[in-house]
């Protein structure tokens, strides 16, 4: 699965968290909120479709069945 093109999202501060791959979802969400408090997170199972439309205030956090981050969280 790949994320939709979110190139139009130009947000101040951090917008992608590749270092959170494999982390527990609760820890990952906490880190995202700490590093960019202007964004809100949406946690989705990796098997779920990517929500439309693109929202430049949203960080998508895809997790596996073990509640670990399965894709790099990113603004989209």
DAQUI-V537509 format. One record per residue. N is the residue number from 1. SS is DSSP state (2 for helix, 1 for strand, 0 for the rest). OMEGA is omega in degrees with one decimal (* if undefined). D_LAST is the distance of its C-alpha to the last C-alpha in whole Angstrom. Layout:
n->N ss->SS omega->OMEGA d_last->D_LAST
n->N ss->SS omega->OMEGA d_last->D_LAST
This chain:
n->1 ss->0 omega->175.3 d_last->14
n->2 ss->0 omega->-179.3 d_last->12
n->3 ss->0 omega->176.9 d_last->8
n->4 ss->0 omega->178.2 d_last->8
n->5 ss->0 omega->-178.1 d_last->8
n->6 ss->0 omega->-176.4 d_last->5
n->7 ss->0 omega->-179.0 d_last->9
n->8 ss->0 omega->179.9 d_last->9
n->9 ss->0 omega->175.8 d_last->7
n->10 ss->0 omega->-176.8 d_last->10
n->11 ss->0 omega->175.0 d_last->10
n->12 ss->0 omega->179.5 d_last->14
n->13 ss->0 omega->-175.5 d_last->14
n->14 ss->0 omega->-178.5 d_last->13
n->15 ss->0 omega->177.1 d_last->9
n->16 ss->1 omega->-174.2 d_last->10
n->17 ss->1 omega->-178.9 d_last->12
n->18 ss->2 omega->-179.2 d_last->14
n->19 ss->2 omega->-179.6 d_last->17
n->20 ss->2 omega->177.4 d_last->16
n->21 ss->0 omega->178.1 d_last->17
n->22 ss->0 omega->-179.9 d_last->20
n->23 ss->0 omega->172.2 d_last->20
n->24 ss->1 omega->-175.3 d_last->21
n->25 ss->2 omega->-178.5 d_last->18
n->26 ss->2 omega->178.0 d_last->19
n->27 ss->2 omega->-179.2 d_last->20
n->28 ss->2 omega->-179.9 d_last->16
n->29 ss->2 omega->178.8 d_last->15
n->30 ss->2 omega->179.3 d_last->18
n->31 ss->2 omega->179.3 d_last->17
n->32 ss->2 omega->-179.3 d_last->14
n->33 ss->2 omega->179.3 d_last->15
n->34 ss->2 omega->-175.8 d_last->18
n->35 ss->2 omega->175.8 d_last->16
n->36 ss->0 omega->-176.3 d_last->14
n->37 ss->0 omega->179.3 d_last->16
n->38 ss->0 omega->-176.6 d_last->14
n->39 ss->0 omega->172.3 d_last->11
n->40 ss->1 omega->-177.3 d_last->11
n->41 ss->1 omega->173.2 d_last->10
n->42 ss->1 omega->-179.3 d_last->10
n->43 ss->1 omega->-179.1 d_last->12
n->44 ss->1 omega->172.6 d_last->13
n->45 ss->1 omega->-177.6 d_last->16
n->46 ss->0 omega->-179.2 d_last->15
n->47 ss->0 omega->-178.5 d_last->17
n->48 ss->0 omega->177.7 d_last->15
n->49 ss->0 omega->177.8 d_last->13
n->50 ss->0 omega->-177.9 d_last->9
n->51 ss->0 omega->176.1 d_last->9
n->52 ss->0 omega->-5.6 d_last->9
n->53 ss->0 omega->174.9 d_last->9
n->54 ss->0 omega->179.4 d_last->5
n->55 ss->0 omega->-174.4 d_last->5
n->56 ss->0 omega->173.7 d_last->6
n->57 ss->0 omega->-172.9 d_last->8
n->58 ss->1 omega->171.6 d_last->6
n->59 ss->1 omega->176.3 d_last->6
n->60 ss->1 omega->179.0 d_last->6
n->61 ss->1 omega->179.2 d_last->10
n->62 ss->1 omega->-177.7 d_last->12
n->63 ss->1 omega->174.6 d_last->16
n->64 ss->0 omega->-177.5 d_last->19
n->65 ss->0 omega->177.5 d_last->22
n->66 ss->0 omega->179.8 d_last->23
n->67 ss->0 omega->174.9 d_last->20
n->68 ss->1 omega->-180.0 d_last->19
n->69 ss->1 omega->-173.8 d_last->16
n->70 ss->0 omega->175.3 d_last->16
n->71 ss->0 omega->177.3 d_last->13
n->72 ss->0 omega->176.4 d_last->12
n->73 ss->1 omega->179.4 d_last->9
n->74 ss->1 omega->176.6 d_last->6
n->75 ss->1 omega->-179.7 d_last->4
n->76 ss->0 omega->* d_last->0
